Amino acid sequence: MIGLISATAAGAIARDRLAAAWPGRVRVYEGPVREAVGQAFAECEALVCFLATGATVRLLAPLLADKASDPGVVCVDEAGRFAVSLLGGHGGGANALAGEVAEVLGCTPVVTTATDAVGVPGLDTLGLPVEGAVAAVSRAVLDGSPVALRADGVWPLPALPPNVRPDAEGPATLHLTDRLLEPGPHEAVLRPKSLVVGVGASKGAPVEEVLGLIEDTLAGAGLSALSVAALATVDAKSGEPGIVEAASRLGVPLTAYSAEELAGITVPNPSDAPLEAVGTPSVAEAAALAGGGELLVPKRKSSPEGRAAMATCAVVRRAPRGRLAVVGLGPGARDLLTPRAKDELRRASVLVGLDQYVDQIRDLLRPGTTVLESGLGAEEERARTAVAQARAGHAVALIGSGDAGVYAMASPALAEAADDIEVVGVPGVTAALAAAAILGAPLGHDHVSISLSDLHTPWEVIERRVRAAAEADIVVTFYNPRSRGRDWQLPKALGILAGHRAAHTPVGVVRNASRPDESSRLTTLGALDPATVDMMTVVTVGNTATREIAGRMVTPRGYRWQTSSPGEAR
């Protein structure tokens, strides 16, 4: 919950705009400002104060505890010009919240956190627990000083600056490990979520016994509890209070498997007791191994004084799982690149793409991003490269124009990928949609996109699809309509459509939609000269209901209440 506090009429107006934009996400605190701030600070994950920063600082000062638990605080000035991330920029989420507030209120976000200011990921923003001399190592990263990277494996993290590398020599060291170690005054430790603890327990096992066993087992194996990704058990025990509470205290999810699943997993220490109780010869070891990995600690039992053990556990280390984001860049204009796409580009440590597309977004990449670019015709190579990089454990962004799933890179990449990597799709604005917005509303009813390139699809197949669209009276958008070496396919396709549509059927022609040299024109099926079209053009042919209205191409949706439109061309 986000607490909203204001002291003036102007602040209340902005406050209410934010509350209206985020229903269910915010709570407005009324009354004396000091009491309102104190109550919101105690109850909320974040605060937005429509107050002067100086006043807010004085109100917050006696409330501060530590950066790990304090809520993030954003200040908005009286005139609504700035949203200032004041407290808890990273841990409290104030930096991100300032951006969200600014988007709603139309003001400027102000973020002064050093790492954000220079485009370097903060160690506490990488999605992993971090401990040790975080400030000292962060300072070395920002100063460009050598920072030695000591990693047990490759994890899908954002790009780290070039001065953070395995062969760096200097006092600053960044460890990436699940092993226990005591960091020195210039060392920080990132804890990858690499461990799964399988847990079994008798009915009524106390949480202290379950949790104590887990913690003692990890410590005895030289492993950090901060690297535990999940607890795992048999589904019959998924509601056992001691196990549920142990997961809650560790701050990790509890995963449950059926007895049948666990019984099929080979373990070193099967037992008759769990077989009789829950239907599988192993709970702790089998549950830990169910998701794959290396068994680091075989089954251990708790050892309470004066009675039999009621808990067992085993520990597995899972290999790093790389991440592949297939990102659509849109039609070319920067303002049509989605925020999610920008986030994925910043999250990647490896970028794979066509050279001309890489040039469009190179400035958005973090320092240290590995860029693997190639030219036209190397689509399969790029797909294989991206998947291979993800399988090596990296965070990879594979880019394509428009939407990456439409005549672009998603299809060849996903044909190469298996379930050993995480795959994320990021939609983009397609050329067809960008062109349609320029033309008017040509896609107001059923429509289809057809590529006229026969490099990967036989012309016989393409022609059959064009005929089907023509006979079905569907609006058609042609991609890849004509090139120097392919000049007959577009006239052929238009001829097929002309067999089912009148010569006056509107046709929209858009070249380089949304780019600086964009051009567009409306013509007709009978008047279109194919020689004026090239590979940078999208051609949209209307159906029998499409009309030109006030210079715009419109395909009626067919609403019953809509008969004829003012100014409709007949």
C-alpha positions as CSV (number, residue, x, y, z in Angstrom):
1,M,0.0,0.0,0.0
2,I,1.2,3.5,-0.8
3,G,0.3,6.3,1.6
4,L,-0.6,9.7,0.2
5,I,-0.2,12.8,2.4
6,S,-0.9,16.4,1.6
7,A,-1.1,19.7,3.5
8,T,-2.5,22.2,1.1
9,A,-5.4,22.5,-1.4
10,A,-3.0,22.3,-4.4
11,G,-1.3,19.2,-2.9
12,A,-4.7,17.6,-2.3
13,I,-5.7,18.1,-6.0
14,A,-2.5,16.3,-7.1
15,R,-3.0,13.7,-4.4
16,D,-6.5,12.9,-5.6
17,R,-5.4,12.6,-9.2
18,L,-2.9,9.9,-8.1
19,A,-5.5,8.2,-5.9
20,A,-7.9,8.1,-8.9
21,A,-5.2,6.6,-11.1
22,W,-4.3,3.9,-8.7
23,P,-7.5,2.6,-7.1
24,G,-6.8,-0.1,-4.5
25,R,-3.1,0.7,-4.5
26,V,-3.1,3.8,-2.3
27,R,-4.5,5.1,0.9
28,V,-5.1,8.8,1.6
29,Y,-4.1,9.9,5.1
30,E,-6.0,12.9,6.4
31,G,-5.6,15.0,9.5
32,P,-2.5,16.8,11.0
33,V,0.5,16.2,8.7
34,R,2.9,15.0,11.4
35,E,0.5,12.3,12.6
36,A,-0.5,11.4,9.1
37,V,3.2,10.9,8.1
38,G,3.9,8.8,11.2
39,Q,0.9,6.6,10.7
40,A,1.6,6.0,6.9
41,F,5.3,5.4,7.7
42,A,4.3,2.6,10.0
43,E,1.6,1.1,7.8
44,C,2.7,1.4,4.2
45,E,5.4,0.1,1.9
46,A,5.9,3.6,0.4
47,L,4.8,7.2,0.8
48,V,4.1,10.0,-1.6
49,C,4.2,13.3,0.3
50,F,2.8,16.4,-1.4
51,L,5.1,18.6,0.8
52,A,8.4,20.5,0.6
53,T,11.4,18.2,0.9
54,G,12.7,20.1,3.9
55,A,9.5,19.7,5.8
56,T,9.3,16.0,4.8
57,V,12.9,15.4,6.0
58,R,12.1,16.9,9.4
59,L,9.0,14.8,9.7
60,L,10.7,11.6,8.7
61,A,13.9,12.0,10.8
62,P,12.6,10.6,14.1
63,L,11.0,7.7,12.3
64,L,14.0,6.3,10.5
65,A,15.2,2.8,11.4
66,D,17.3,1.3,8.6
67,K,17.4,1.2,4.9
68,A,16.3,-2.5,4.8
69,S,13.0,-1.8,6.4
70,D,12.1,1.8,6.0
71,P,9.5,2.5,3.3
72,G,10.4,4.4,0.2
73,V,9.4,8.1,0.2
74,V,8.7,10.4,-2.8
75,C,8.1,14.1,-2.5
76,V,6.0,16.2,-5.0
77,D,6.4,19.9,-4.9
78,E,3.5,22.3,-4.5
79,A,3.4,23.2,-8.2
80,G,3.5,19.6,-9.3
81,R,6.7,20.0,-11.3
82,F,8.9,17.3,-9.7
83,A,8.6,13.9,-8.1
84,V,11.7,13.5,-5.9
85,S,12.9,10.1,-4.7
86,L,13.8,11.2,-1.2
87,L,14.2,8.0,0.8
88,G,14.7,4.3,0.0
89,G,15.6,4.8,-3.7
90,H,16.5,1.1,-4.2
91,G,15.4,-0.9,-1.2
92,G,12.2,1.0,-0.7
93,G,11.4,1.4,-4.4
94,A,11.3,5.2,-4.3
95,N,13.3,5.6,-7.5
96,A,10.8,3.5,-9.5
97,L,7.8,5.1,-7.7
98,A,9.1,8.6,-8.6
99,G,8.9,7.6,-12.2
100,E,5.4,6.2,-11.9
101,V,4.2,9.3,-10.1
102,A,5.8,11.5,-12.7
103,E,4.0,9.6,-15.5
104,V,0.6,10.1,-13.9
105,L,1.0,13.7,-12.9
106,G,3.0,14.8,-15.9
107,C,6.0,16.0,-13.9
108,T,9.7,15.3,-13.9
109,P,11.1,12.4,-11.8
110,V,14.2,13.4,-9.8
111,V,16.5,10.5,-8.9
112,T,19.9,11.3,-7.3
113,T,21.1,7.8,-6.5
114,A,24.6,7.6,-7.9
115,T,24.2,4.3,-9.7
116,D,21.0,5.4,-11.4
117,A,22.5,8.7,-12.4
118,V,25.3,7.1,-14.4
119,G,23.3,4.1,-15.7
120,V,25.1,1.5,-13.6
121,P,23.0,-1.2,-11.8
122,G,23.2,-0.8,-8.0
123,L,24.3,-4.0,-6.2
124,D,21.0,-3.9,-4.3
125,T,18.9,-3.7,-7.5
126,L,20.2,-7.0,-9.1
127,G,17.4,-9.1,-7.7
128,L,19.7,-11.0,-5.4
129,P,20.4,-10.7,-1.6
130,V,23.6,-8.8,-1.0
131,E,25.7,-8.4,2.1
132,G,29.1,-7.1,3.1
133,A,30.7,-3.8,2.2
134,V,28.1,-2.9,-0.3
135,A,28.8,0.9,-0.1
136,A,32.6,0.4,-0.6
137,V,32.2,-1.9,-3.5
138,S,29.6,0.3,-5.1
139,R,31.8,3.3,-4.8
140,A,34.6,1.4,-6.6
141,V,32.2,0.4,-9.3
142,L,31.1,4.0,-9.8
143,D,34.7,5.3,-9.7
144,G,35.8,2.9,-12.4
145,S,38.3,1.3,-10.1
146,P,39.1,-2.4,-10.7
147,V,36.6,-4.7,-9.0
148,A,37.4,-8.4,-9.0
149,L,34.4,-10.6,-9.8
150,R,34.6,-13.9,-8.1
151,A,31.6,-15.9,-9.3
152,D,30.9,-19.6,-8.8
153,G,28.9,-19.6,-12.1
154,V,27.2,-17.4,-14.7
155,W,23.9,-16.0,-13.6
156,P,21.4,-13.9,-15.6
157,L,22.3,-10.5,-14.2
158,P,22.2,-7.2,-15.9
159,A,25.5,-6.0,-17.5
160,L,28.1,-5.0,-15.0
161,P,30.5,-2.2,-16.0
162,P,33.8,-3.1,-17.7
163,N,35.8,-2.5,-14.6
164,V,34.1,-5.4,-12.9
165,R,35.7,-8.5,-14.2
166,P,37.3,-11.7,-13.1
167,D,40.9,-10.7,-13.9
168,A,40.7,-7.3,-12.1
169,E,43.2,-6.6,-9.4
170,G,42.5,-4.3,-6.5
171,P,41.1,-4.3,-3.0
172,A,37.4,-4.2,-4.1
173,T,35.9,-7.7,-4.7
174,L,32.4,-8.7,-5.6
175,H,31.6,-12.4,-4.8
176,L,28.7,-14.2,-6.4
177,T,28.3,-17.4,-4.4
178,D,26.1,-19.5,-2.2
179,R,29.0,-20.5,-0.1
180,L,29.5,-19.0,3.4
181,L,32.4,-16.5,3.6
182,E,33.3,-13.6,5.8
183,P,33.6,-10.5,3.5
184,G,36.4,-8.1,4.2
185,P,36.2,-4.3,4.4
186,H,36.2,-4.0,0.6
187,E,34.2,-7.1,-0.3
188,A,30.5,-7.6,-1.1
189,V,28.7,-10.9,-1.6
190,L,25.7,-11.4,-4.0
191,R,23.7,-14.5,-3.0
192,P,22.3,-16.4,-6.0
193,K,19.1,-18.3,-5.4
194,S,20.7,-21.6,-6.1
195,L,19.6,-23.9,-3.3
196,V,16.5,-25.9,-2.8
197,V,15.9,-27.6,0.6
198,G,13.7,-30.6,0.6
199,V,11.8,-31.0,3.9
200,G,9.9,-33.8,5.5
201,A,8.1,-33.6,8.9
202,S,5.9,-35.6,11.2
203,K,2.5,-34.2,12.0
204,G,2.8,-31.4,14.5
205,A,6.6,-30.9,14.1
206,P,7.4,-27.5,15.7
207,V,8.6,-24.8,13.3
208,E,11.6,-24.3,15.6
209,E,12.7,-27.9,14.9
210,V,12.1,-27.6,11.2
211,L,13.8,-24.3,10.8
212,G,16.6,-25.1,13.2
213,L,17.4,-28.3,11.2
214,I,17.5,-26.3,7.9
215,E,19.7,-23.6,9.3
216,D,22.1,-26.0,11.0
217,T,22.3,-28.2,7.9
218,L,23.1,-25.2,5.7
219,A,25.7,-23.8,8.1
220,G,27.3,-27.3,8.5
221,A,27.7,-27.5,4.7
222,G,29.1,-24.0,4.4
223,L,26.1,-22.7,2.6
224,S,24.2,-19.4,3.0
225,A,20.6,-19.4,3.9
226,L,20.2,-16.3,1.7
227,S,20.8,-18.5,-1.3
228,V,17.8,-20.7,-0.6
229,A,15.3,-20.4,-3.5
230,A,12.6,-22.6,-2.1
231,L,11.6,-25.3,0.3
232,A,10.1,-28.5,-1.2
233,T,8.0,-31.3,0.2
234,V,5.4,-33.9,-0.7
235,D,1.9,-32.5,-1.3
236,A,0.5,-34.4,1.8
237,K,2.8,-32.2,3.9
238,S,2.2,-28.9,2.1
239,G,-0.1,-27.7,4.8
240,E,2.0,-28.8,7.7
241,P,2.3,-25.7,9.9
242,G,5.9,-26.2,10.9
243,I,7.0,-26.5,7.2
244,V,4.8,-23.6,6.1
245,E,6.0,-21.3,8.8
246,A,9.7,-22.2,8.1
247,A,9.3,-21.2,4.5
248,S,7.6,-18.0,5.6
249,R,10.4,-17.1,8.0
250,L,13.0,-17.8,5.3
251,G,11.0,-15.7,2.9
252,V,10.9,-18.4,0.2
253,P,8.0,-20.3,-1.5
254,L,7.0,-23.8,-0.6
255,T,6.8,-26.2,-3.5
256,A,4.9,-29.4,-3.3
257,Y,5.1,-32.6,-5.4
258,S,2.8,-35.6,-5.5
259,A,3.9,-38.8,-3.8
260,E,3.8,-40.5,-7.3
261,E,6.3,-37.9,-8.7
262,L,8.7,-38.3,-5.7
263,A,8.5,-42.1,-5.8
264,G,10.0,-42.0,-9.3
265,I,13.1,-40.1,-8.3
266,T,16.2,-42.1,-7.4
267,V,17.7,-41.1,-4.0
268,P,20.6,-42.4,-2.0
269,N,18.6,-42.9,1.3
270,P,15.1,-44.4,0.6
271,S,13.1,-45.4,3.7
272,D,10.0,-47.5,4.5
273,A,8.7,-45.0,7.0
274,P,7.7,-42.2,4.5
275,L,6.5,-44.9,2.0
276,E,4.0,-46.1,4.6
277,A,3.0,-42.6,5.7
278,V,2.7,-40.7,2.5
279,G,3.3,-43.1,-0.4
280,T,6.9,-42.4,-1.4
281,P,10.2,-43.9,-0.1
282,S,11.7,-40.4,0.1
283,V,10.4,-36.9,0.9
284,A,13.4,-34.7,1.7
285,E,15.9,-35.9,-0.9
286,A,13.3,-36.6,-3.6
287,A,11.6,-33.2,-3.2
288,A,14.9,-31.4,-3.3
289,L,15.9,-33.3,-6.4
290,A,12.5,-33.0,-8.2
291,G,13.5,-29.9,-10.1
292,G,16.9,-31.2,-11.0
293,G,20.3,-30.3,-9.6
294,E,23.2,-31.7,-7.5
295,L,22.6,-33.2,-4.1
296,L,24.9,-31.4,-1.8
297,V,23.6,-32.6,1.5
298,P,21.9,-36.0,1.8
299,K,19.0,-36.5,4.2
300,R,19.6,-35.3,7.7
301,K,17.3,-35.7,10.7
302,S,16.7,-33.3,13.5
303,S,18.0,-34.2,16.9
304,P,15.7,-32.8,19.7
305,E,16.5,-33.8,23.2
306,G,14.5,-36.5,24.9
307,R,12.3,-37.5,21.9
308,A,12.4,-38.9,18.3
309,A,13.2,-36.6,15.4
310,M,10.2,-35.0,13.7
311,A,11.9,-33.4,10.7
312,T,14.3,-34.2,7.9
313,C,15.9,-32.1,5.2
314,A,18.3,-32.4,2.2
315,V,19.9,-29.7,0.1
316,V,20.3,-29.5,-3.7
317,R,22.1,-26.9,-5.7
318,R,20.4,-26.1,-9.0
319,A,22.5,-24.9,-12.0
320,P,22.0,-21.3,-13.1
321,R,19.1,-20.9,-15.6
322,G,19.7,-18.3,-18.3
323,R,17.1,-15.9,-19.5
324,L,16.1,-15.0,-23.1
325,A,13.9,-12.0,-23.7
326,V,12.7,-11.7,-27.3
327,V,12.1,-8.0,-27.6
328,G,10.0,-6.1,-30.2
329,L,11.4,-2.6,-30.9
330,G,8.3,-1.3,-32.7
331,P,8.3,0.3,-36.1
332,G,11.3,2.7,-35.4
333,A,10.1,5.8,-33.5
334,R,11.6,5.9,-30.0
335,D,8.3,7.0,-28.5
336,L,6.7,3.7,-29.9
337,L,9.3,1.6,-28.0
338,T,7.4,0.3,-25.0
339,P,8.6,0.8,-21.5
340,R,8.8,-2.9,-21.0
341,A,11.1,-3.2,-24.0
342,K,13.3,-0.5,-22.5
343,D,13.4,-2.4,-19.2
344,E,14.4,-5.6,-20.9
345,L,17.2,-3.9,-22.8
346,R,18.6,-2.5,-19.6
347,R,18.2,-5.9,-17.9
348,A,20.3,-7.7,-20.5
349,S,24.0,-8.5,-20.2
350,V,24.1,-9.8,-23.8
351,L,22.2,-8.2,-26.8
352,V,21.8,-10.1,-30.1
353,G,20.3,-8.4,-33.1
354,L,20.5,-7.1,-36.7
355,D,23.1,-4.4,-36.9
356,Q,20.7,-1.7,-38.0
357,Y,18.3,-2.4,-35.2
358,V,21.1,-2.4,-32.7
359,D,22.0,1.1,-33.8
360,Q,18.5,2.2,-33.0
361,I,18.8,1.3,-29.3
362,R,22.5,1.3,-28.5
363,D,22.2,4.3,-26.3
364,L,19.8,2.5,-24.0
365,L,22.2,-0.3,-23.1
366,R,24.0,-0.4,-19.8
367,P,27.8,0.0,-19.9
368,G,29.4,-3.4,-20.2
369,T,26.7,-5.0,-22.3
370,T,28.0,-7.5,-24.8
371,V,26.6,-6.7,-28.2
372,L,26.5,-9.5,-30.8
373,E,25.3,-8.0,-34.1
374,S,25.1,-9.3,-37.6
375,G,23.7,-8.4,-41.0
376,L,20.7,-9.2,-43.1
377,G,20.2,-12.9,-43.8
378,A,21.7,-14.2,-40.6
379,E,18.4,-14.7,-38.7
380,E,19.0,-18.4,-37.9
381,E,22.5,-17.6,-36.7
382,R,21.2,-14.9,-34.4
383,A,18.6,-17.2,-33.0
384,R,21.1,-19.9,-32.3
385,T,23.5,-17.4,-30.8
386,A,20.9,-15.9,-28.5
387,V,19.8,-19.3,-27.2
388,A,23.4,-20.5,-26.7
389,Q,24.2,-17.4,-24.7
390,A,21.1,-18.0,-22.5
391,R,22.1,-21.6,-22.0
392,A,25.4,-20.3,-20.8
393,G,23.5,-18.5,-18.0
394,H,23.4,-15.0,-19.3
395,A,20.5,-12.5,-19.5
396,V,20.0,-12.1,-23.2
397,A,17.9,-9.7,-25.2
398,L,17.2,-10.8,-28.8
399,I,15.7,-7.9,-30.7
400,G,13.6,-7.5,-33.8
401,S,11.6,-4.7,-35.4
402,G,7.9,-4.3,-34.8
403,D,6.7,-7.2,-32.7
404,A,9.4,-9.9,-32.5
405,G,6.8,-12.6,-33.0
406,V,5.5,-11.2,-36.3
407,Y,7.9,-12.1,-39.2
408,A,10.8,-11.7,-36.8
409,M,13.0,-13.4,-34.3
410,A,10.7,-15.1,-31.8
411,S,9.8,-18.0,-34.1
412,P,13.4,-19.2,-34.9
413,A,14.6,-18.5,-31.4
414,L,11.8,-20.5,-29.7
415,A,12.3,-23.3,-32.2
416,E,15.9,-23.6,-30.9
417,A,15.0,-23.1,-27.2
418,A,14.1,-25.8,-24.7
419,D,12.9,-25.7,-21.1
420,D,16.4,-25.3,-19.8
421,I,16.2,-21.5,-20.1
422,E,13.6,-18.9,-19.2
423,V,12.0,-17.2,-22.2
424,V,10.1,-13.9,-22.0
425,G,8.3,-12.3,-24.9
426,V,8.0,-8.5,-25.1
427,P,5.4,-7.3,-27.6
428,G,6.0,-4.4,-29.8
429,V,4.0,-2.1,-32.2
430,T,4.0,-3.8,-35.6
431,A,4.5,-2.1,-38.9
432,A,0.9,-3.0,-39.9
433,L,-0.5,-1.2,-36.8
434,A,1.8,1.8,-37.2
435,A,0.7,2.1,-40.8
436,A,-2.9,1.6,-40.0
437,A,-2.8,4.5,-37.4
438,I,-1.4,6.8,-40.1
439,L,-4.0,5.7,-42.7
440,G,-7.0,6.0,-40.4
441,A,-8.8,2.9,-39.4
442,P,-8.3,0.3,-42.1
443,L,-8.2,-2.6,-39.7
444,G,-11.5,-1.9,-38.1
445,H,-12.8,-5.4,-39.0
446,D,-11.3,-8.8,-39.7
447,H,-7.8,-8.5,-41.3
448,V,-4.8,-10.6,-42.2
449,S,-1.1,-9.9,-42.7
450,I,0.6,-11.8,-45.6
451,S,4.3,-11.6,-46.4
452,L,5.0,-11.7,-50.2
453,S,8.6,-12.8,-49.7
454,D,9.1,-16.3,-51.1
455,L,12.6,-16.7,-49.6
456,H,11.2,-18.9,-46.9
457,T,7.7,-19.7,-48.1
458,P,6.9,-21.2,-51.6
459,W,4.9,-18.9,-53.8
460,E,2.3,-21.5,-54.2
461,V,1.5,-21.3,-50.5
462,I,1.5,-17.5,-50.5
463,E,-0.8,-17.4,-53.5
464,R,-3.2,-19.8,-51.8
465,R,-3.4,-17.6,-48.8
466,V,-4.0,-14.5,-50.8
467,R,-6.8,-16.2,-52.7
468,A,-8.4,-17.3,-49.4
469,A,-8.2,-13.7,-48.0
470,A,-9.7,-12.4,-51.3
471,E,-12.6,-14.9,-51.2
472,A,-13.3,-14.2,-47.5
473,D,-13.4,-10.4,-48.1
474,I,-10.8,-9.7,-45.4
475,V,-8.6,-6.6,-45.3
476,V,-5.1,-7.6,-46.3
477,T,-1.8,-6.0,-45.2
478,F,1.1,-7.0,-47.4
479,Y,4.6,-7.2,-45.8
480,N,7.7,-7.4,-47.9
481,P,5.7,-6.4,-51.0
482,R,8.4,-5.8,-53.5
483,S,12.2,-5.7,-53.9
484,R,14.7,-5.3,-56.7
485,G,14.9,-9.1,-57.2
486,R,11.1,-9.7,-56.5
487,D,9.0,-7.4,-58.7
488,W,6.2,-9.6,-59.9
489,Q,4.6,-10.9,-56.6
490,L,2.8,-7.7,-55.7
491,P,1.1,-7.3,-59.1
492,K,0.1,-10.9,-59.0
493,A,-1.4,-10.6,-55.4
494,L,-3.2,-7.4,-56.4
495,G,-4.6,-9.1,-59.4
496,I,-6.0,-11.9,-57.3
497,L,-7.7,-9.4,-55.0
498,A,-9.0,-7.5,-58.0
499,G,-11.0,-10.6,-58.9
500,H,-13.1,-10.2,-55.8
501,R,-13.0,-6.4,-55.1
502,A,-13.9,-3.3,-57.1
503,A,-11.2,-1.2,-58.7
504,H,-12.1,1.7,-56.4
505,T,-11.4,-0.3,-53.3
506,P,-9.1,1.9,-51.0
507,V,-5.5,1.0,-50.7
508,G,-3.1,2.5,-48.2
509,V,0.6,2.7,-48.9
510,V,2.9,3.6,-46.0
511,R,6.7,3.7,-46.2
512,N,9.0,3.8,-43.1
513,A,6.0,4.2,-40.8
514,S,6.9,6.4,-37.7
515,R,10.4,7.2,-38.9
516,P,11.7,10.6,-39.9
517,D,11.3,9.9,-43.6
518,E,7.8,8.5,-43.3
519,S,5.5,8.9,-46.3
520,S,2.0,7.7,-46.9
521,R,-0.8,8.0,-49.5
522,L,-4.2,6.7,-50.3
523,T,-4.9,5.2,-53.7
524,T,-7.2,2.5,-55.1
525,L,-6.8,-1.1,-56.1
526,G,-7.1,-0.1,-59.7
527,A,-4.7,2.8,-59.5
528,L,-1.9,1.5,-57.4
529,D,1.4,1.4,-59.3
530,P,3.5,-1.5,-57.8
531,A,6.7,0.1,-59.1
532,T,6.3,2.8,-56.4
533,V,6.5,0.2,-53.6
534,D,9.6,-1.3,-52.0
535,M,10.7,-3.4,-49.0
536,M,10.3,-0.5,-46.6
537,T,6.6,-0.2,-47.5
538,V,3.4,-1.7,-46.0
539,V,0.5,-2.0,-48.4
540,T,-3.0,-2.3,-46.9
541,V,-5.9,-3.3,-49.2
542,G,-9.4,-2.7,-47.9
543,N,-12.3,-5.1,-48.1
544,T,-15.6,-4.4,-50.0
545,A,-16.9,-2.2,-47.1
546,T,-13.7,-0.1,-46.7
547,R,-14.2,3.6,-47.6
548,E,-12.2,6.8,-47.9
549,I,-13.8,9.3,-45.5
550,A,-12.3,12.8,-45.2
551,G,-9.0,11.6,-46.6
552,R,-8.8,8.6,-44.2
553,M,-9.1,4.9,-44.9
554,V,-11.9,3.4,-42.8
555,T,-13.2,-0.1,-42.6
556,P,-16.5,-0.1,-40.7
557,R,-16.8,-2.4,-37.6
558,G,-20.4,-3.2,-38.5
559,Y,-22.1,-1.9,-35.4
560,R,-25.9,-2.0,-35.8
561,W,-26.4,1.5,-34.6
562,Q,-23.9,2.8,-37.2
563,T,-25.5,3.2,-40.6
564,S,-23.7,5.9,-42.5
565,S,-21.0,8.2,-41.3
566,P,-21.0,12.0,-42.0
567,G,-18.9,12.7,-45.0
568,E,-18.8,9.1,-46.1
569,A,-17.7,8.7,-49.7
570,R,-20.2,6.7,-51.8
